[in-house]
Amino acid sequence: MLYLLLSIFAAIIVHLGTIAIAAQCIGVKVLMVSLGFGPTLFETEGYCLKAIPLGGSIKVLHTEIDIVTESESHTAIDQRSTTEQLAVTLSGCISLLLLAVALNGMDVLDAFIKFPSQILAGAASPTDIAQTLLQSTAFALQDPVFSDTLALVAAKFAALNLLPLPLINGGAAIALLAKRVGLSHWWPEAATHLLLLVWLGLLSSWFVAIFLYATAT
């Protein structure tokens, strides 16, 4: 369990840190790096620690969201090319996948490829398929080698964040591409809300599955 918790924390740090560094490398101003969700426990200039350390976010300067002076407009993310914006958006997932491969070789790609379908199947059947997946994951995480656990978590975390859903990297990347080719005008806001509900539904179903698994073991 300790290796799992450390691996999750390390994966989050790598994911968020890479995005922040990638943004800074192309001259984008990073306003806040937030680790976790929920109530704020600690905040200093540019950094924030929240109560639930499962995920996080990077806030960068954006002319459509923030008050931006003319002198700093060149440091806003939306003033960069689509390629640069995509590079920043996907950098965290790419770094996690590279870390997984570096630690455990190309075999870890199998976990990365299968994870999206496992997420959907488990959410659709929290009392059956999800239980089987959780059991197999628990068995895989019994490996006493920390690097193997970190590799598995990093690969799955990368795959999770690449799902084409709001609030995560995959959804942000698709939104950027849609805007670039002019399709964003044809995408109704209600569709985004629907996808957000799908995302929340997936999370809720898996929380139920994990609770059932934990109480049964």
N, C-alpha and C positions, 0 to 999 in steps of 0.2 A: 504493500500500500504506500509506503514511504517513497519508493522509486516512482510510482505512478504520480503521486502528488508533485514530486520534484520535477518530473518530466513535463507535466501539464504547465507548471509555472515557467519552466525553461522554454517551452515551446511558445508560450505567450510573449515572453520577453524577446525572443528571437524574432517573432512575427512583427510585433510592434516596433522594436528597435530598428529592424531593417527598413520598414516603411518610413520611419522618421529620418533615417540616414539617407535613404534614396531621395526623399523630398529635398533635404538640405543640399544634396549633391547637385541637383539641377537648379538650385537657387530659390526654392520655394520656402516661405517662412512657416515654420512649425509653431503653432500657437500653444498647443497643449498635448501632452502625452498622458493618457489616462489608463491606469492599470486597474481592471476590475469594473464592476457595476454596483449600483445601489448608492447608499449614503457615503459621503466623502469622509474619509478618516484623516487624511493629511493632504495638504496642498501647498505647493510652493510655486515659484515662477516657472511655468512651463511644464510642471509635472503634478500629477494627482493620483493618489492612492485611494481606492474605494473598498467598500466592505466585502464584496464578493469577488475574489480574484480569479474569476473564470472568464477571461476575455479582456477586452479593453478597446480603446479607440485612439485615433490620431486626428487632431483637429489642425487643419492647415488653412492659411489665408485664402479666402475666396471672395471675389468681388460681388457676387450675387447674394452673399450671406453676411459678410462682415463690412464694417465701415472702413474703406480703404482710401488712403490719400493717394494723390497722383504720384508722389515720389516713391511709394512702395507698391504700386500696382503691378510692377514687373515681378514681384515676389509672390503673386497670387497663383494658385494652382491652375485656375481656369484660363490663365494667360499663357500657359505652356502648350506645346503641341499635344495632339491626341496621343501620339506615341509616347511622349514623356509622361503624360498623365497615366497611361496604361502601365508603364514601367513602374511607377510609384505604387499604383494600386495593387499590382500583382507581385511586387518584390518580396513581400512577406511570405506568401505561399511558395514562391520559387526557392527562397532561402530555406524554408522548412523541408521542402522536398530534397534539396541538395544535401542538407544536414542528415536526413534519413538515409540517403544513399551512401554518404560518406561513412556513416556509422555501421551500416548493415548491408551494404552492397545493393545490387540491382533487385534482389529478391523482395525488398521492401516495397517495390513498385506495385506488387500484387495487392498489398493492403490498400495502397493509394487508389488503385483503379476500382477495386471492389467496394470501397467505402460508400460512395454516393448511393448505389443501389441498396446497400445494406441499411443505410439511414432511412430510405423510403420504405423498404419492406418491413423494417422493425417498427417504424411509426404506424404503419397500417395494421400491424399485429403485435401490440405491446405485451400481450399475455402469452404469445407463442413464439413467433419468429424472433422478436426482440430478446426473449429469455434465452433462446439458443445462442444468439449472437453474443449476449453478455457473458454467457458461460464460456464460450470459446475464447472470448477476449480475456476473461479472467485467467483462463488456463495459459494463454500466451504470455500474460504479464507475470506469471510465476517465475519467469526466467530470472535468475539471480544477478544477471549482468545488467547494470544500469544503462549502458549504451544501447542495448537491444530494446529496452523499454522506451527510452527516449526516441529511438528511431521509429518505432511503431506509432507512438503518440504524435510525433512530428509529421509522419506521412498521413495519418488520419486527420489531423488538424488542418493540414494543407488542403486535403480533399474537401473537408467540411466548408472551409472558407471560400472555395471555388464554386460552390453551388450557386446557380443563377437566381438568387433571392435577395430581397432588400436587406440593407444594413451590413452585408458582408461583401468581400472582395469580388466574388463572381458577379453579383448583381450590379455592383458599381462599374465593373468592366463592361458589362453589356450595355449599361446606360450610356457610358462614354462612346461606345461604338455606334449606338443608335443615334446619338446626337450628332456624331461625325457624318453619318450618311443621311441625316435629315429625317429619320424615322421617329424621333422623340415627339414631334408635333402630332403624330398619329396615335400615340400611346396615351390612352385615357388615364387620369389620376386614379380612377376606381380600380384599374387593373393593378396598379402598384399596391393599393390597399388590400386587394385580394391576395396578392403574393405575400404581403406582410402577414396576413392571417394564416396563409399556408405555412409560413416559416414558424409562426407562434404555435400553430397546431403540431408541427413536427417536434418542436421543443417540448411542448406539453405532454405529448404522447410518450416521448422518451423519458421524461421525468417520472411519469407513472410507471413505465417499464423498470426503470432503475430502482424506484421505491419498492416495487413488487419483488424484484430480484434480491434486494438488500434484506427485506423482511423474511424472505424464504430461506436465506442462507445463514 
